[in-house]
Structure formats: C-alpha cells, structure tokens
Amino acid sequence: MSSMRTAKTISITLPPDLLVKAQEFAQREHRTMSELFREALRRYMAGDAEWDALLKRTRAKGKALGIGSEADVEHLSDEFRRDQR
C-alpha cells in the first residue's frame, strides 16, 4: 500500500536577488524554503483578510457620517485644514 502525499509540489520563478534573500532568510530562521514560503503565503492571505475587514469597517463608518465619495473626503480634509489655521 503506497502512502498518498497530502502536499503538492509546485515550481515558482524568482529573480536571483529575491532568491538569495529568501535563502538567507530561511537559513537565519532555520527553516526550509518550503516552510518559509508556506508561512509567507499564510501571512499574506491573513493580511488580505485583515485589510478587507478594515475597509468594511471604515466604509461603514464613512457611510454613517454621510461620506460617499473621494470628493467628500477631500472636502472634509480641506475644511479640517482650514479650521486648524
């Protein structure tokens, strides 16, 4: 009976300078390149979810304040600067 791998092998292309930096980083962290890239992908994906949540919260707050466009933001910013003088 052969064991099935749950992980799949992929190939990626990196510019030489990025590859060297990744290799140095993996060595400093005592990680394999696979571990390094898995962790980087996890963090990238988690950061994206955090960014999406932040946008959702700020858009809801803006809507509640009657801010509906970039022009509204510019107008409020101009007013704030004017009031600070």
N, C-alpha and C positions, 0 to 999 in steps of 0.2 A: 504494500500500500504506500503510495507516494504522498508526501505532505504538500498541501497547496499553500503557496505563499499568499498572505493577505495584502502585502505591499506590492506595488508595481514599480518597476524600474523605468525611469524616463531619462531623456537626454536634454540638456539645456546648453545654450551657447552664451558665453560671457566674453566681454572684451578682456584682453590679457591683464590690464591693470586691475580690473574688478576681481578677476580670478585670483590674482596674487593676494589682494586684500582679504578676500574670503578665506583663502588658505591660511593666511597669517592669523586671522581672527579665530578660525576653527582650532588652530593649534594652541593659541592663547587660552581658549575656553575648554581645551581638552575634549573637543567634540569632533565627530566625523563630519565631512562635508554634508552628508545626508541629514544628520541631526541639525546642523546649522541652518540648512535651507528649509527643513520642516518647521523649525522654530520661527524663522523669519516669515514664512508664509502664514503661520498661525497668528503671529503678531500683526501682520499686515491686514489680515481678514478681520481680526478683532478691532483694530483701529478703524477700519472702514465702518463697522457696525457702530462704534462709538461716535464717529463723525456723523453718521446718519441720524443717530439719536439726538445729537446736539443740534443738527439742522432742524429736526422736527420740533424740538423744544423752542428754539429761537424763532422759527416761523410762526408757531402758535402764539408766542408772546407778542411778536410783531403784529399779528392779525388782531389780537386783543387790544393793542394800542392804536389800531387804525392805520398801521403801516402796511401798504400793499405793494410798494414798488421801490426800486433803487432810487428813483427821483424823490420819494418820500423820505428815505434815509438821508439823502444829500441835503434836502431842505431842513430836516431836523438838525443835522450836523452844522449847517450854516447858522441856524438860529442859536445853537448852543455856543458856537464860537463867538458870535456877535454879543451874546449875553455875558461872556467871560471877559470881554474888554472893558 
